[in-house]
Amino acid sequence: MGIPGALSNTPPGTALSPINLPVDEDGELLEETEQELMALSNLRQDDVVNYEVDRNIEHVQHRQGQVQRLSAAVVVDYREQRDEEGEWQRVPLTDVEIAQIERLVRQAMGFSPARGDEIEVVNSPFSRIVDDEEVLEWWQSPDVHNLALTLGRYLLVALGACWPIC
């Protein structure tokens, strides 16, 4: 690729070199030639001054998902035991049993007092859902009735289809 047109077809001019430069009677270059050389020369001067100050670069990688503090609350239901009459009664846990549960939870969660972790174990009766509805026998269930009706229909259709053949 070059310059388009007639200019690209012309030969380049003669290069100025120390051999064919015009000189005066003393053998020194003519002033016009020196200016041409200065214009043609590819001289570039760059000065870089760096005023650097010592510095320390520190890369810190923190662990991902770091736990700052952990809090846990555990609610334990009353224990069921029989009384003297043989009836089931709900009885609260003793302080020793609650302390055992608390120690177990501390170990399971990785409890750390330096981190500010908290744990609370409470013994409270859970509410019981009492079913007032009486349980039906399997043969009294509405689903069984629907299944019997469906099977009866298929049996009638099968007998109707086989009756003329038999």
C-alpha positions in Angstrom: 0.0 0.0 0.0 1.3 3.4 -0.8 0.2 6.8 -1.9 -2.4 6.4 -4.7 -2.0 8.2 -7.9 1.0 9.4 -9.9 3.1 10.3 -6.9 3.5 6.6 -6.1 5.0 6.0 -9.5 7.8 8.6 -9.2 11.2 7.5 -8.0 12.3 8.7 -4.6 14.7 11.6 -4.4 18.4 11.2 -3.6 19.1 10.7 0.0 21.4 13.1 1.7 24.4 11.2 3.0 27.8 12.5 4.1 29.3 11.4 0.8 27.1 13.5 -1.5 26.3 16.5 0.7 27.1 19.9 -0.7 30.1 21.6 1.1 31.7 25.0 0.9 35.4 25.8 0.1 36.5 25.0 3.6 34.9 21.6 3.5 32.1 22.5 5.9 28.4 21.8 5.2 26.4 24.6 3.8 24.0 26.2 6.3 20.9 25.2 4.2 22.1 21.6 4.1 22.5 21.5 7.9 18.9 22.8 8.3 17.7 20.1 5.9 19.5 17.4 7.8 18.0 18.6 11.1 14.6 18.5 9.5 15.2 15.0 8.1 16.8 13.5 11.2 14.7 11.4 13.5 16.0 12.7 16.8 14.0 12.3 19.9 15.0 13.1 23.5 13.1 11.9 26.5 13.9 12.5 30.1 12.2 10.5 32.7 12.7 11.4 36.3 11.3 9.0 38.9 10.8 10.3 42.4 9.8 7.0 43.9 9.0 6.4 47.5 9.4 3.1 49.2 6.1 1.3 49.7 4.9 -2.0 51.1 2.1 -3.8 49.3 0.3 -6.3 51.4 -2.3 -8.7 50.0 -4.6 -10.1 52.7 -7.1 -12.9 51.8 -9.8 -13.3 54.4 -11.5 -16.6 54.8 -14.8 -16.6 53.0 -17.9 -17.1 55.1 -16.2 -16.1 58.4 -18.6 -16.4 61.3 -18.6 -13.3 63.5 -21.0 -14.5 66.2 -23.3 -17.5 66.6 -26.5 -17.7 68.7 -28.6 -20.7 69.3 -31.8 -21.4 71.2 -33.1 -25.0 71.9 -36.5 -25.8 73.2 -37.0 -29.2 74.7 -40.3 -30.9 75.4 -41.3 -32.2 78.8 -40.6 -35.9 79.4 -43.5 -38.4 79.7 -43.5 -40.8 82.5 -46.0 -42.9 84.4 -47.2 -41.9 87.9 -48.2 -44.2 90.7 -51.7 -44.8 89.2 -50.2 -45.9 85.8 -51.3 -42.7 84.0 -49.0 -40.9 81.6 -47.9 -37.5 82.9 -45.7 -34.9 81.4 -42.8 -33.9 83.8 -40.2 -31.1 83.3 -36.6 -32.1 82.9 -34.2 -31.7 85.8 -31.4 -29.1 85.9 -28.8 -31.9 85.4 -30.6 -33.1 82.2 -30.8 -29.5 80.8 -27.1 -29.0 81.5 -26.3 -32.2 79.6 -28.4 -31.0 76.6 -26.6 -27.6 76.8 -23.2 -29.3 76.7 -24.2 -31.5 73.8 -25.4 -28.4 71.8 -22.2 -26.5 72.6 -20.1 -29.3 71.1 -22.4 -29.7 68.1 -22.3 -26.0 67.2 -18.6 -25.3 67.9 -19.3 -22.9 70.7 -16.6 -20.2 71.2 -16.9 -17.7 74.1 -14.1 -15.5 72.6 -16.3 -15.0 69.5 -19.3 -14.0 71.7 -21.4 -17.0 71.0 -24.7 -17.5 72.9 -26.8 -20.5 73.7 -30.0 -20.9 75.6 -31.7 -24.2 76.4 -35.4 -24.0 77.6 -37.6 -26.8 78.8 -41.2 -26.1 77.8 -44.3 -28.3 77.3 -45.2 -28.7 73.6 -48.9 -28.4 72.8 -50.5 -31.7 71.9 -53.1 -32.0 69.1 -56.0 -34.1 70.3 -58.0 -35.9 67.6 -61.7 -35.7 68.6 -62.8 -37.5 65.4 -63.2 -41.2 65.8 -61.2 -43.4 63.4 -63.3 -45.3 60.9 -62.8 -48.9 60.1 -61.3 -49.5 56.6 -64.5 -50.9 55.2 -66.4 -47.7 56.4 -64.1 -45.3 54.5 -65.7 -43.3 51.7 -62.7 -44.1 49.5 -63.4 -47.9 49.8 -67.0 -47.3 48.9 -66.0 -45.3 45.7 -63.6 -48.1 44.7 -66.3 -50.8 45.2 -68.7 -48.8 43.0 -66.1 -48.4 40.2 -65.2 -52.1 40.3 -68.9 -53.0 40.2 -69.4 -50.9 37.0 -66.5 -52.6 35.3 -67.8 -56.0 36.3 -71.3 -55.2 34.8 -69.7 -54.1 31.5 -67.6 -57.3 31.4 -70.6 -59.5 32.1 -72.7 -57.6 29.4 -69.9 -58.2 26.9 -69.5 -61.9 27.7 -73.3 -62.8 28.1 -74.0 -63.2 24.4 -70.9 -65.3 23.8 -71.5 -67.7 26.8 
